[in-house]
Amino acid sequence: MSNDHKHKLDDNNNNTATTSVDVIVDNVPPILSISSPTSGSEVKSSTVTATWIGLDAGSGIDHYEVKLDGGSWINVMTDTSYNFTGVSDGSHTVHVKAVDGLGNSKEAIVNFTVSTGIALGLDLTTIAIIGAVVVVVIVVVAYPILRGRKPPTSKLK
């Protein structure tokens, strides 16, 4: 919102001047949207890249802050992405805050799950099933071979 305020200046010699000043009132928070990770998504890596888009038509974006779960806020200046490293498997929440030039702020959050698996991005159930199949195959192939072997004989007489 813009208001035009006129001011009249007068010195003791009856010289006057009039000037106007535009005053912009910005009490509207920025617009903010997290692009990734998406809500409810599954991330297959312990490094989670959060990206977002922010806009403030009034005083402009001054800076962004991010945090993971209940951690501390991290000021990332005007960057629109941040890599969280070493994120454990399980449910997590990324918080992003946009702060405009006058201190108005908007927070956005997204919930997601990290599931790194142990090998090749496979979950534990799949790995257990593959392991059991491998053991059965080894037993089925090795048993007849081992059963048919004769003990070694000594050539010493």
Secondary structure, DSSP 8 states (H G I E B T S, - for coil): -EEEEEEEEE-TTS-EEEEEEEEE------EEEEEES-TT-EE-SS-EEEEEEEE-SSS-EEEEEEEETT---EE-TT-SEEEE-S--SEEEEEEEEEEETTS-EEEEEEEEEE---SSTT--HHHHHHHHHHHHHHHHHHHHHHHHT---------
